[in-house]
Amino acid sequence: MKVAFIGLGVMGYPMAGHLQSNGHEVTVYNRTTEKAKRWADEHKGEYAETPAKAAAGAQYVFTCVGNDDDLRSVVLGEEGVLAGMTSGTVLVDHTTASAEVARELSAVAADQGIGFLDAPVSGGQAGAENGVLSVMVGGEQAVFDGAEPVIKSYAKASALMGPVGSGQLAKMVNQICIAGLVQGLSEGIHFAKQAGLDVRKVCDVIQHGAAGSWQMVNRHETMVENEFDFGFAVDWMRKDLNITLDEARKNGAQLPVTALVDQFYADVQKHGGGRWDTSSLISRLERDS
């Protein structure tokens, strides 16, 4: 396939690389052109100076940017991807954004005869680099069926959740679960330390039981060492949780733990941890110990 990839952040850069290494002809765009040039040199692909130019001639266009406004800026307007796409092509958005913007952009794309999928991902930077992301998709079945073989270039699992917007709603569920898990793990590790236990031994045992989780397996070591300069940033998690809490206000869902953890992350930000990994929730507890 001839494809375009818009947005070369910590997720998009390796995702676009997997597309190229799986035999697709990839043209990338990034707001910082130097990064796009570096990607093109590293992966023997092409880069373009605008989203529209990157999308020209592509059968599938993938976007992975920061938020709703970033997404609108690369999709709409004279230089946006829709200006370079033609009827019968497909736009796949991997940004974690609102369900509202997914529906908005889907409607604009449909007016041009372009398919649209909202397809946020989970698995973090490591998942993107290793090509084992989980992808939650909203859109039409036929559009998804066509795109899924291409998405598999960097995904371990992908599934259609329902109509446009459903992928974003499913990603909100993902973030709700992570927020509670990380807070629980933080409290567990903090308690173990205060009780004089060997935290590593405790986690090595209980991760095989009902308390086990990806967070415990992959984060307990760095949490013990208070190492947070990696991974999924608190700033981005708060962005996601704010989207989630806003959606909950609309649909009537009760999210007391999520709202509380969002405020805990705000506290981490106040203490300079905006770029720390989400596992830095434990730092709040350690400060008072």
C-alpha positions as CSV (number, residue, x, y, z in Angstrom):
1,M,0.0,0.0,0.0
2,K,1.0,3.6,-0.5
3,V,0.4,5.2,2.9
4,A,1.0,8.5,4.8
5,F,1.8,8.9,8.5
6,I,1.2,12.2,10.1
7,G,2.9,12.8,13.5
8,L,6.2,11.3,14.5
9,G,6.1,11.5,18.3
10,V,7.2,8.7,20.6
11,M,4.4,6.5,19.2
12,G,4.1,7.6,15.6
13,Y,7.9,7.4,14.8
14,P,8.2,3.7,15.4
15,M,4.6,2.9,14.1
16,A,5.5,4.6,10.7
17,G,8.7,2.6,10.7
18,H,6.8,-0.7,11.1
19,L,4.6,0.2,8.1
20,Q,7.7,0.8,6.0
21,S,9.4,-2.4,7.1
22,N,6.3,-4.4,6.4
23,G,6.5,-3.4,2.7
24,H,4.3,-0.4,2.5
25,E,5.4,2.8,0.7
26,V,5.4,5.4,3.5
27,T,5.5,9.2,3.3
28,V,5.6,11.0,6.6
29,Y,4.9,14.5,7.9
30,N,5.9,16.0,11.2
31,R,5.6,19.6,12.5
32,T,9.3,19.5,13.0
33,T,10.7,18.9,9.5
34,E,14.1,17.8,10.7
35,K,12.5,14.8,12.5
36,A,10.6,13.8,9.4
37,K,13.9,14.0,7.4
38,R,15.6,11.8,10.1
39,W,12.8,9.3,9.9
40,A,13.1,9.2,6.0
41,D,16.8,8.6,6.2
42,E,16.5,5.9,8.8
43,H,13.7,4.0,7.2
44,K,14.3,4.7,3.6
45,G,10.9,6.4,3.2
46,E,9.8,9.8,2.0
47,Y,8.7,12.9,3.9
48,A,6.6,15.9,2.9
49,E,6.4,19.5,4.0
50,T,2.6,19.5,4.6
51,P,0.0,17.0,5.6
52,A,-1.8,17.4,2.3
53,K,1.4,16.7,0.3
54,A,2.1,13.6,2.4
55,A,-1.5,12.3,1.9
56,A,-1.5,12.9,-1.9
57,G,-1.8,9.5,-3.6
58,A,-2.0,7.6,-0.4
59,Q,-4.6,4.8,0.0
60,Y,-4.4,5.0,3.8
61,V,-3.5,8.1,5.8
62,F,-2.6,7.6,9.5
63,T,-2.6,10.4,12.1
64,C,-1.1,10.3,15.6
65,V,-0.9,13.7,17.2
66,G,-1.5,15.4,20.6
67,N,-5.1,16.4,21.1
68,D,-8.3,17.5,19.4
69,D,-6.9,20.8,18.2
70,D,-3.7,19.3,16.9
71,L,-5.8,16.7,15.0
72,R,-8.0,19.4,13.4
73,S,-4.9,21.3,12.3
74,V,-3.4,18.4,10.4
75,V,-6.7,17.1,8.9
76,L,-8.7,20.2,7.9
77,G,-7.8,23.3,5.8
78,E,-5.9,23.8,2.6
79,E,-2.8,22.0,4.0
80,G,-4.6,19.3,5.9
81,V,-4.7,15.6,4.9
82,L,-8.2,15.8,3.5
83,A,-7.1,18.3,1.0
84,G,-4.7,15.7,-0.4
85,M,-6.9,12.7,-0.2
86,T,-9.3,11.4,-2.8
87,S,-12.6,9.5,-2.7
88,G,-12.2,5.9,-1.8
89,T,-9.2,6.4,0.5
90,V,-9.3,6.0,4.3
91,L,-8.2,8.2,7.2
92,V,-7.2,6.3,10.3
93,D,-6.7,8.4,13.4
94,H,-4.5,6.9,16.2
95,T,-4.6,10.1,18.4
96,T,-6.2,9.7,21.8
97,A,-8.8,12.4,21.4
98,S,-12.5,13.0,22.1
99,A,-15.3,10.9,20.6
100,E,-16.8,14.3,19.5
101,V,-13.9,15.2,17.3
102,A,-13.9,11.7,15.8
103,R,-17.5,12.1,14.7
104,E,-16.8,15.7,13.5
105,L,-13.9,14.6,11.2
106,S,-15.7,11.5,10.1
107,A,-18.6,13.6,8.8
108,V,-16.2,15.9,6.9
109,A,-14.4,12.9,5.4
110,A,-17.6,11.3,4.4
111,D,-18.6,14.4,2.4
112,Q,-15.5,13.7,0.3
113,G,-16.2,10.0,0.0
114,I,-13.3,9.2,2.4
115,G,-13.6,6.5,5.0
116,F,-12.7,7.3,8.6
117,L,-11.7,5.2,11.6
118,D,-10.9,6.5,15.1
119,A,-8.3,4.0,16.3
120,P,-6.5,5.0,19.6
121,V,-3.8,2.7,20.7
122,S,-2.6,1.2,24.0
123,G,0.8,-0.3,24.8
124,G,2.9,2.7,25.3
125,Q,6.3,3.6,23.7
126,A,7.6,0.0,24.1
127,G,4.5,-1.4,22.4
128,A,4.9,1.0,19.5
129,E,8.6,0.2,19.2
130,N,8.0,-3.6,19.3
131,G,5.0,-3.5,17.1
132,V,2.6,-5.0,19.6
133,L,0.1,-2.3,20.3
134,S,-3.6,-2.9,21.0
135,V,-5.9,-0.8,18.8
136,M,-9.5,0.0,19.6
137,V,-11.4,1.1,16.5
138,G,-14.6,2.9,15.7
139,G,-16.1,3.0,12.3
140,E,-17.8,0.9,9.6
141,Q,-17.1,-2.8,9.4
142,A,-16.1,-2.7,5.7
143,V,-13.6,0.2,6.3
144,F,-12.1,-1.6,9.2
145,D,-11.8,-4.9,7.3
146,G,-9.8,-3.1,4.6
147,A,-7.5,-1.2,7.1
148,E,-6.9,-4.0,9.6
149,P,-4.2,-5.8,7.6
150,V,-2.2,-2.5,7.4
151,I,-2.8,-1.8,11.1
152,K,-1.3,-5.2,11.9
153,S,2.1,-3.8,10.9
154,Y,2.4,-2.4,14.4
155,A,-0.5,-4.1,16.3
156,K,-0.7,-7.3,18.3
157,A,-4.5,-6.9,18.7
158,S,-7.1,-4.8,17.0
159,A,-10.9,-4.9,17.1
160,L,-13.9,-2.9,16.0
161,M,-15.7,-1.5,19.0
162,G,-18.7,0.0,17.1
163,P,-19.5,3.1,15.1
164,V,-17.2,6.2,14.8
165,G,-16.3,7.4,18.3
166,S,-16.4,4.0,19.8
167,G,-12.7,3.5,19.6
168,Q,-12.1,6.7,21.6
169,L,-14.7,5.6,24.2
170,A,-12.9,2.2,24.5
171,K,-9.6,4.1,25.0
172,M,-11.3,6.0,27.8
173,V,-12.1,2.7,29.5
174,N,-8.5,1.8,29.1
175,Q,-7.3,4.9,30.9
176,I,-9.9,4.6,33.7
177,C,-8.5,1.1,34.4
178,I,-4.9,2.3,34.3
179,A,-5.5,5.2,36.7
180,G,-6.9,2.9,39.3
181,L,-4.3,0.2,38.8
182,V,-1.3,2.6,39.1
183,Q,-2.7,4.2,42.3
184,G,-3.3,0.8,43.8
185,L,0.2,-0.4,42.9
186,S,1.6,2.9,44.3
187,E,-0.1,2.4,47.6
188,G,0.8,-1.3,47.7
189,I,4.5,-0.6,47.2
190,H,4.4,2.3,49.6
191,F,2.8,0.0,52.3
192,A,5.4,-2.7,51.7
193,K,8.2,-0.3,52.2
194,Q,6.7,1.1,55.4
195,A,6.1,-2.4,56.7
196,G,9.8,-3.3,56.1
197,L,9.1,-5.9,53.4
198,D,11.3,-6.6,50.4
199,V,9.2,-4.9,47.7
200,R,10.7,-6.8,44.8
201,K,10.1,-10.2,46.5
202,V,6.5,-9.2,47.2
203,C,5.8,-8.1,43.6
204,D,7.6,-11.1,42.2
205,V,5.2,-13.4,44.0
206,I,1.9,-11.5,43.8
207,Q,2.2,-10.6,40.1
208,H,1.4,-14.3,39.4
209,G,-1.9,-14.1,41.4
210,A,-5.0,-12.0,41.3
211,A,-3.1,-8.7,42.0
212,G,-1.0,-9.1,38.9
213,S,-1.1,-6.5,36.1
214,W,1.0,-5.1,33.3
215,Q,1.8,-2.2,35.5
216,M,3.1,-4.4,38.3
217,V,5.3,-6.5,36.0
218,N,6.7,-3.6,34.1
219,R,6.8,-0.8,36.6
220,H,7.4,-2.0,40.1
221,E,11.2,-2.1,39.8
222,T,11.4,1.6,38.6
223,M,8.9,2.7,41.2
224,V,11.0,1.2,44.0
225,E,14.0,3.2,42.6
226,N,11.9,6.4,42.1
227,E,12.9,6.4,38.4
228,F,10.2,8.1,36.3
229,D,12.1,9.7,33.4
230,F,10.6,7.6,30.7
231,G,7.2,6.2,29.5
232,F,3.8,7.8,29.2
233,A,4.0,11.3,30.5
234,V,1.7,12.6,33.3
235,D,0.8,15.6,31.2
236,W,-0.6,13.3,28.5
237,M,-2.4,11.1,31.1
238,R,-4.1,14.2,32.5
239,K,-5.2,15.2,29.0
240,D,-6.7,11.7,28.5
241,L,-8.4,11.7,31.9
242,N,-9.9,15.2,31.3
243,I,-11.4,13.9,28.1
244,T,-12.7,10.9,29.9
245,L,-14.2,12.9,32.8
246,D,-15.9,15.2,30.4
247,E,-17.4,12.3,28.5
248,A,-18.6,10.9,31.9
249,R,-20.4,14.1,32.7
250,K,-22.2,13.8,29.4
251,N,-23.2,10.1,29.7
252,G,-23.8,10.0,33.5
253,A,-21.1,7.6,34.4
254,Q,-19.8,7.8,38.0
255,L,-16.0,7.9,38.1
256,P,-15.0,8.8,41.7
257,V,-11.6,7.0,41.7
258,T,-10.7,8.3,38.2
259,A,-11.5,11.9,39.3
260,L,-9.4,11.5,42.5
261,V,-6.4,10.0,40.7
262,D,-6.6,12.9,38.1
263,Q,-6.1,15.3,41.1
264,F,-3.2,13.2,42.3
265,Y,-1.6,13.5,38.9
266,A,-2.2,17.3,39.1
267,D,-0.2,17.2,42.4
268,V,2.6,15.4,40.6
269,Q,2.6,18.1,37.9
270,K,2.8,20.8,40.6
271,H,6.0,19.2,41.9
272,G,7.7,19.2,38.4
273,G,6.6,15.7,37.3
274,G,4.6,16.6,34.2
275,R,7.0,14.7,31.9
276,W,7.4,11.8,34.3
277,D,5.9,8.4,33.6
278,T,2.4,7.7,35.0
279,S,3.9,5.4,37.6
280,S,5.2,8.5,39.4
281,L,2.0,8.6,41.4
282,I,4.0,6.9,44.1
283,S,6.1,10.0,44.4
284,R,3.2,11.8,46.2
285,L,3.3,9.1,48.9
286,E,7.0,9.0,49.2
287,R,7.3,12.7,49.8
288,D,5.5,12.5,53.1
289,S,7.3,9.3,54.3
